[in-house]
Amino acid sequence: MTAEPPVPSATAGEPAPRRRRDATETRQLLLDAARQRFARDGYAATTVRDIADDAGVNVALISRYFSSKEGLFEACLRAAGDELHRTAGQTPAERVPEAIARHIADLGTAGLSSQLTLLLRSSGDAGADEIRRGVLSRASEQLAAARGWRPGEPGSEEILLRAQMALAAGIGVAVLRSSSIQLEPLSAATEQDLVGPLRELVDALLPPH
């Protein structure tokens, strides 16, 4: 495990030095800080200095762990994609509606998660938007695959279209439940309240095979 350089011991009257962090912890600090910054300020307005200051680390460490600001943004989006993949792609087909309902309910009404905000907010950067598009594309493909989609087979285009519509519906529910909108009774709905309608929606768009 790689460790960051040790901090010299403090002398009398000086604050105690921060403990040494390992590479894994530092990388996660940068990811957390970047996700919050990108979600709040957008890609273009965020600087690597902002992120490093928020994380409390040397700005040079962004280049060490992520190569560049774009590399860090891509890592944040891939983490957001992992969140969608766990919901859409690693669930038995018959349990997909329940997984989507649970995920939406877990977001609560405090606001959209920073991961979801990253996937929705336009960055103003063509490269960043292409990364975002790829993450959402993979998530919809995994959802389609859970209902029998295979690339190139007859009808595959329609199944993928329907999977994208189901994914968009799930994201839309999360948006309408968020603190900035709080559309009732959707905002107050529990996981149990959401399961039935979402099952009907997903089954209508993606009939079980």
VOPAGU-2260 file (C-alpha; in pm, 1 decimal, decimal comma):
REM VOPAGU-2260
SITE   aa  ch    i         X         Y         Z
SITE  MET   A    0       0,0       0,0       0,0
SITE  THR   A    1     148,8     336,0    -103,2
SITE  ALA   A    2     158,3     609,2     159,5
SITE  GLU   A    3     180,2     984,2     122,2
SITE  PRO   A    4     504,5    1145,2     247,0
SITE  PRO   A    5     505,5    1181,9     628,4
SITE  VAL   A    6     440,2    1521,8     780,9
SITE  PRO   A    7     715,6    1660,9    1009,8
SITE  SER   A    8     641,9    1656,7    1380,7
SITE  ALA   A    9     497,8    1974,5    1526,5
SITE  THR   A   10     704,0    2185,9    1763,1
SITE  ALA   A   11     571,8    2336,6    2084,0
SITE  GLY   A   12     288,5    2578,7    2024,8
SITE  GLU   A   13     216,8    2447,8    1673,8
SITE  PRO   A   14     -90,4    2241,5    1584,5
SITE  ALA   A   15     -39,2    1868,0    1569,3
SITE  PRO   A   16      36,6    1744,0    1217,1
SITE  ARG   A   17    -227,7    1556,0    1027,7
SITE  ARG   A   18    -180,3    1181,2    1024,7
SITE  ARG   A   19     -27,7    1025,9     715,3
SITE  ARG   A   20    -280,4     907,9     459,7
SITE  ASP   A   21    -239,7     608,0     233,4
SITE  ALA   A   22    -299,5     628,0    -140,4
SITE  THR   A   23    -642,9     466,4    -125,4
SITE  GLU   A   24    -770,1     716,4     129,7
SITE  THR   A   25    -626,0    1013,6     -58,7
SITE  ARG   A   26    -778,2     895,3    -385,5
SITE  GLN   A   27   -1119,3     860,1    -219,4
SITE  LEU   A   28   -1091,7    1207,5     -63,4
SITE  LEU   A   29   -1028,6    1351,5    -408,9
SITE  LEU   A   30   -1318,8    1159,2    -559,9
SITE  ASP   A   31   -1557,5    1275,0    -287,5
SITE  ALA   A   32   -1447,1    1637,6    -315,5
SITE  ALA   A   33   -1459,2    1631,8    -696,1
SITE  ARG   A   34   -1804,6    1474,0    -705,4
SITE  GLN   A   35   -1944,2    1746,0    -480,2
SITE  ARG   A   36   -1772,2    2025,9    -675,6
SITE  PHE   A   37   -1868,5    1897,3   -1018,9
SITE  ALA   A   38   -2229,1    1845,8    -907,8
SITE  ARG   A   39   -2255,6    2191,6    -751,6
SITE  ASP   A   40   -2045,4    2410,9    -981,1
SITE  GLY   A   41   -2031,6    2211,6   -1304,6
SITE  TYR   A   42   -1731,2    2074,4   -1489,1
SITE  ALA   A   43   -1614,9    2392,5   -1659,3
SITE  ALA   A   44   -1626,5    2611,9   -1347,4
SITE  THR   A   45   -1443,1    2364,1   -1125,5
SITE  THR   A   46   -1064,3    2380,3   -1104,0
SITE  VAL   A   47    -823,4    2116,3    -983,0
SITE  ARG   A   48    -712,8    2364,7    -716,3
SITE  ASP   A   49   -1072,1    2383,5    -586,9
SITE  ILE   A   50   -1088,8    2006,4    -560,3
SITE  ALA   A   51    -750,4    1969,0    -394,5
SITE  ASP   A   52    -830,5    2241,4    -140,5
SITE  ASP   A   53   -1165,6    2077,7     -58,7
SITE  ALA   A   54    -993,3    1743,5     -11,4
SITE  GLY   A   55    -710,1    1897,2     192,7
SITE  VAL   A   56    -436,2    1751,0     -25,8
SITE  ASN   A   57    -164,2    1873,9    -260,1
SITE  VAL   A   58    -299,6    1957,5    -606,7
SITE  ALA   A   59     -19,7    1751,6    -766,0
SITE  LEU   A   60    -186,4    1436,9    -634,8
SITE  ILE   A   61    -468,0    1478,1    -888,4
SITE  SER   A   62    -217,4    1420,7   -1167,0
SITE  ARG   A   63     -66,4    1128,7    -976,9
SITE  TYR   A   64    -392,4     940,3    -929,0
SITE  PHE   A   65    -612,4    1060,1   -1216,0
SITE  SER   A   66    -376,3    1212,4   -1476,1
SITE  SER   A   67    -593,1    1522,2   -1525,6
SITE  LYS   A   68    -915,4    1700,0   -1439,0
SITE  GLU   A   69   -1088,8    1505,3   -1717,5
SITE  GLY   A   70    -954,7    1179,4   -1573,6
SITE  LEU   A   71   -1090,8    1271,1   -1231,9
SITE  PHE   A   72   -1427,4    1364,1   -1381,5
SITE  GLU   A   73   -1438,8    1032,6   -1565,9
SITE  ALA   A   74   -1362,9     847,7   -1241,2
SITE  CYS   A   75   -1650,2    1031,8   -1070,4
SITE  LEU   A   76   -1889,5     943,9   -1352,2
SITE  ARG   A   77   -1780,7     582,1   -1348,9
SITE  ALA   A   78   -1855,9     570,7    -976,2
SITE  ALA   A   79   -2199,0     714,6   -1053,1
SITE  GLY   A   80   -2238,9     453,7   -1324,3
SITE  ASP   A   81   -2153,8     179,6   -1075,4
SITE  GLU   A   82   -2448,3     301,4    -867,8
SITE  LEU   A   83   -2680,5     256,5   -1166,3
SITE  HIS   A   84   -2521,4     -72,9   -1263,2
SITE  ARG   A   85   -2586,4    -218,6    -918,0
SITE  THR   A   86   -2951,8    -125,4    -962,7
SITE  ALA   A   87   -3002,0    -215,9   -1326,7
SITE  GLY   A   88   -2741,3    -473,6   -1411,3
SITE  GLN   A   89   -2669,1    -692,2   -1109,0
SITE  THR   A   90   -3027,6    -777,0   -1019,6
SITE  PRO   A   91   -3232,8   -1076,6   -1135,3
SITE  ALA   A   92   -3475,2    -968,6   -1407,8
SITE  GLU   A   93   -3783,4   -1029,2   -1196,5
SITE  ARG   A   94   -3644,7    -809,4    -915,8
SITE  VAL   A   95   -3549,3    -506,9   -1127,7
SITE  PRO   A   96   -3858,7    -297,3   -1033,4
SITE  GLU   A   97   -3795,4    -358,1    -663,2
SITE  ALA   A   98   -3427,9    -262,8    -704,0
SITE  ILE   A   99   -3519,7      62,2    -879,0
SITE  ALA   A  100   -3782,4     143,5    -614,0
SITE  ARG   A  101   -3536,6      75,5    -332,0
SITE  HIS   A  102   -3269,9     289,9    -493,5
SITE  ILE   A  103   -3509,3     582,5    -545,5
SITE  ALA   A  104   -3645,1     553,2    -192,0
SITE  ASP   A  105   -3291,3     549,5     -51,6
SITE  LEU   A  106   -3225,9     886,3    -213,1
SITE  GLY   A  107   -3501,5    1030,2       5,3
SITE  THR   A  108   -3621,1    1386,5     -43,4
SITE  ALA   A  109   -3313,6    1565,7      86,7
SITE  GLY   A  110   -3200,1    1615,2    -269,3
SITE  LEU   A  111   -3053,3    1427,4    -560,1
SITE  SER   A  112   -2738,1    1237,3    -483,2
SITE  SER   A  113   -2424,1    1401,6    -616,4
SITE  GLN   A  114   -2372,5    1095,5    -837,7
SITE  LEU   A  115   -2711,3    1136,7   -1001,7
SITE  THR   A  116   -2662,9    1511,3   -1034,9
SITE  LEU   A  117   -2336,3    1445,1   -1219,2
SITE  LEU   A  118   -2519,9    1225,9   -1467,5
SITE  LEU   A  119   -2787,5    1487,0   -1533,1
SITE  ARG   A  120   -2599,5    1816,4   -1533,0
SITE  SER   A  121   -2458,8    1943,1   -1860,5
SITE  SER   A  122   -2088,0    2006,9   -1830,8
SITE  GLY   A  123   -2029,8    2238,1   -2126,3
SITE  ASP   A  124   -1736,6    2017,3   -2222,9
SITE  ALA   A  125   -1768,9    1780,0   -2518,8
SITE  GLY   A  126   -1530,8    1521,4   -2374,6
SITE  ALA   A  127   -1703,5    1519,5   -2036,6
SITE  ASP   A  128   -2045,3    1490,3   -2199,7
SITE  GLU   A  129   -1925,5    1194,7   -2404,8
SITE  ILE   A  130   -1814,9    1021,2   -2084,3
SITE  ARG   A  131   -2155,9    1088,6   -1930,0
SITE  ARG   A  132   -2332,7     952,8   -2237,1
SITE  GLY   A  133   -2125,5     635,9   -2221,8
SITE  VAL   A  134   -2210,6     574,1   -1856,2
SITE  LEU   A  135   -2583,8     613,4   -1918,4
SITE  SER   A  136   -2561,8     399,5   -2231,6
SITE  ARG   A  137   -2398,0     112,6   -2042,0
SITE  ALA   A  138   -2658,5     135,5   -1765,4
SITE  SER   A  139   -2946,2     111,4   -2014,7
SITE  GLU   A  140   -2776,3    -179,2   -2193,2
SITE  GLN   A  141   -2747,2    -366,7   -1864,2
SITE  LEU   A  142   -3112,3    -303,0   -1789,1
SITE  ALA   A  143   -3206,5    -424,1   -2137,6
SITE  ALA   A  144   -2986,4    -732,9   -2099,0
SITE  ALA   A  145   -3171,0    -821,2   -1778,2
SITE  ARG   A  146   -3482,3    -853,2   -1993,4
SITE  GLY   A  147   -3331,5   -1057,6   -2275,4
SITE  TRP   A  148   -3163,5    -795,3   -2496,5
SITE  ARG   A  149   -2875,6    -917,9   -2711,7
SITE  PRO   A  150   -2700,5    -679,1   -2953,3
SITE  GLY   A  151   -2773,7    -750,4   -3317,6
SITE  GLU   A  152   -3066,5    -983,3   -3258,6
SITE  PRO   A  153   -3405,8    -908,9   -3420,5
SITE  GLY   A  154   -3593,5    -652,2   -3214,3
SITE  SER   A  155   -3284,8    -554,1   -3013,6
SITE  GLU   A  156   -3316,0    -185,8   -3104,5
SITE  GLU   A  157   -3668,3    -166,6   -2963,1
SITE  ILE   A  158   -3572,5    -345,3   -2641,0
SITE  LEU   A  159   -3284,7    -102,6   -2586,0
SITE  LEU   A  160   -3515,1     192,6   -2655,3
SITE  ARG   A  161   -3760,2      62,6   -2396,5
SITE  ALA   A  162   -3479,7      11,2   -2144,0
SITE  GLN   A  163   -3368,2     370,9   -2191,8
SITE  MET   A  164   -3726,3     485,2   -2135,0
SITE  ALA   A  165   -3746,3     280,5   -1813,3
SITE  LEU   A  166   -3415,3     427,2   -1694,3
SITE  ALA   A  167   -3536,5     779,3   -1777,0
SITE  ALA   A  168   -3859,2     716,4   -1584,9
SITE  GLY   A  169   -3667,3     604,7   -1277,2
SITE  ILE   A  170   -3441,7     910,4   -1291,0
SITE  GLY   A  171   -3747,0    1131,7   -1342,7
SITE  VAL   A  172   -3912,1     992,4   -1029,5
SITE  ALA   A  173   -3597,7    1073,2    -830,8
SITE  VAL   A  174   -3593,1    1428,1    -969,3
SITE  LEU   A  175   -3958,3    1494,0    -880,8
SITE  ARG   A  176   -3899,7    1361,4    -528,4
SITE  SER   A  177   -3598,1    1586,7    -470,4
SITE  SER   A  178   -3598,2    1876,7    -225,1
SITE  SER   A  179   -3609,8    2136,4    -503,7
SITE  ILE   A  180   -3946,1    2002,1    -629,0
SITE  GLN   A  181   -4103,1    1766,4    -372,2
SITE  LEU   A  182   -4406,5    1678,6    -580,4
SITE  GLU   A  183   -4663,0    1516,9    -352,1
SITE  PRO   A  184   -4765,7    1244,4    -299,8
SITE  LEU   A  185   -4461,9    1118,5    -493,4
SITE  SER   A  186   -4218,7    1291,0    -258,8
SITE  ALA   A  187   -4354,7    1114,6      50,0
SITE  ALA   A  188   -4394,3     773,1    -113,4
SITE  THR   A  189   -4210,5     485,4      53,6
SITE  GLU   A  190   -4026,2     203,4    -114,8
SITE  GLN   A  191   -4336,5     -12,9     -73,2
SITE  ASP   A  192   -4550,6     257,9    -235,3
SITE  LEU   A  193   -4317,7     277,1    -533,9
SITE  VAL   A  194   -4268,5     -92,4    -601,8
SITE  GLY   A  195   -4613,5    -164,7    -750,0
SITE  PRO   A  196   -4631,5     123,8    -998,9
SITE  LEU   A  197   -4266,8      79,4   -1098,7
SITE  ARG   A  198   -4320,0    -292,7   -1153,0
SITE  GLU   A  199   -4614,0    -215,5   -1381,2
SITE  LEU   A  200   -4407,6      45,2   -1566,1
SITE  VAL   A  201   -4099,2    -173,6   -1614,1
SITE  ASP   A  202   -4305,2    -480,2   -1705,2
SITE  ALA   A  203   -4501,1    -274,8   -1960,1
SITE  LEU   A  204   -4186,2    -137,4   -2120,0
SITE  LEU   A  205   -3976,6    -453,6   -2081,8
SITE  PRO   A  206   -4202,4    -758,9   -2062,5
SITE  PRO   A  207   -4031,2   -1049,4   -1881,4
SITE  HIS   A  208   -3890,9   -1318,6   -2107,3
